[in-house]
Amino acid sequence: MQALNDNPDRALLERIISEQAFDVALETTDGLKELGARLVNGSPGELEFSFLVSSKAVQGNGVVSGGTLMTMLDYAMAYAVLSKLPFGKTCATTSMTVNMQSAARPARLKVIGSVDRVGRQVVFARSEVYDLERNLLIANASATFFVMDVSPRV
């Protein structure tokens, strides 16, 4: 008999949201640690993060690279999706469209991820990243996520 497993990120989000214990560092992956990710606020299906983008994440012109912005947008959507899923479920990005609106310099950026619709196997989500100092939309994204069972641990 196999033990039921859960996505540890999903379980963490469920605990943080139920306890309303926000402004917590997210360090479950090296990428989140590198970006100084914090879960600032939220509810199931809508989460607000902050990311501290360092000078290591800039391109030649001194602005935050598109790949870094896409990573933050994807994390925000994926975690918003995970916050809507039940125990034992996880997700994977299947398609993502990103629109860059403005350049960002290294700073603490705000990212909001939200779920538009949850189906049996597909979830539709969107996210936006903002420069708080300039009160400016930097980029937005929409994506679809495939919902699946968490792989059993051996």
LINCOR-V448198 format. One record per pair of residues at least 6 apart in sequence whose ideal C-beta (glycine too) atoms are under 6 Angstrom apart, sorted by sequence separation. I is the first residue (numbers start at 0). J is the second residue. D is the distance in whole Angstrom. If there is no record, write none. Layout:
BEGIN
i->I j->J d->D
i->I j->J d->D
END
This chain:
BEGIN
i->25 j->31 d->5
i->26 j->32 d->5
i->41 j->47 d->6
i->57 j->63 d->6
i->58 j->64 d->5
i->40 j->47 d->4
i->56 j->63 d->6
i->116 j->123 d->5
i->129 j->136 d->6
i->130 j->137 d->5
i->15 j->23 d->6
i->39 j->47 d->5
i->56 j->64 d->6
i->115 j->123 d->4
i->128 j->137 d->5
i->38 j->48 d->6
i->39 j->49 d->5
i->80 j->90 d->5
i->114 j->124 d->5
i->128 j->138 d->5
i->25 j->36 d->4
i->52 j->63 d->5
i->56 j->67 d->4
i->36 j->48 d->6
i->37 j->49 d->5
i->113 j->125 d->6
i->127 j->139 d->5
i->24 j->37 d->6
i->25 j->38 d->6
i->36 j->50 d->5
i->112 j->126 d->4
i->126 j->140 d->5
i->23 j->38 d->5
i->34 j->50 d->4
i->35 j->51 d->3
i->111 j->127 d->5
i->125 j->141 d->5
i->22 j->39 d->6
i->21 j->39 d->6
i->110 j->128 d->5
i->124 j->142 d->6
i->8 j->27 d->5
i->21 j->40 d->5
i->73 j->92 d->6
i->108 j->128 d->5
i->109 j->129 d->5
i->123 j->143 d->6
i->50 j->71 d->5
i->109 j->131 d->5
i->121 j->143 d->6
i->122 j->144 d->4
i->120 j->146 d->5
i->48 j->75 d->6
i->103 j->130 d->5
i->69 j->97 d->5
i->83 j->114 d->5
i->46 j->78 d->6
i->46 j->79 d->5
i->79 j->112 d->4
i->79 j->113 d->6
i->80 j->114 d->6
i->83 j->117 d->6
i->101 j->135 d->6
i->103 j->137 d->5
i->44 j->79 d->6
i->75 j->110 d->4
i->79 j->114 d->5
i->76 j->112 d->5
i->100 j->136 d->5
i->101 j->137 d->5
i->75 j->112 d->3
i->100 j->137 d->6
i->100 j->138 d->6
i->43 j->82 d->5
i->44 j->83 d->5
i->71 j->110 d->5
i->99 j->138 d->5
i->43 j->83 d->5
i->62 j->102 d->4
i->63 j->103 d->4
i->98 j->139 d->5
i->80 j->122 d->5
i->97 j->140 d->5
i->80 j->124 d->6
i->79 j->124 d->6
i->95 j->140 d->6
i->96 j->141 d->5
i->95 j->142 d->4
i->76 j->124 d->4
i->94 j->143 d->5
i->76 j->126 d->5
i->92 j->142 d->6
i->93 j->143 d->5
i->54 j->105 d->5
i->75 j->126 d->4
i->53 j->105 d->6
i->92 j->144 d->6
i->93 j->145 d->5
i->52 j->105 d->5
i->72 j->126 d->5
i->90 j->144 d->4
i->91 j->145 d->5
i->51 j->107 d->5
i->52 j->108 d->6
i->72 j->128 d->6
i->90 j->146 d->5
i->71 j->128 d->6
i->49 j->107 d->5
i->50 j->108 d->5
i->88 j->146 d->6
i->49 j->109 d->6
i->68 j->128 d->6
i->89 j->149 d->5
i->48 j->110 d->5
i->87 j->149 d->6
i->47 j->111 d->5
i->80 j->144 d->5
i->46 j->112 d->5
i->76 j->142 d->5
i->45 j->113 d->4
i->72 j->140 d->4
i->12 j->81 d->6
i->12 j->82 d->5
i->44 j->114 d->4
i->68 j->138 d->5
i->9 j->81 d->4
i->8 j->81 d->6
i->9 j->84 d->6
i->5 j->86 d->5
i->5 j->87 d->6
i->6 j->89 d->4
i->3 j->87 d->5
i->6 j->149 d->5
i->5 j->149 d->6
i->4 j->149 d->4
i->4 j->151 d->6
i->4 j->152 d->5
i->1 j->151 d->5
END
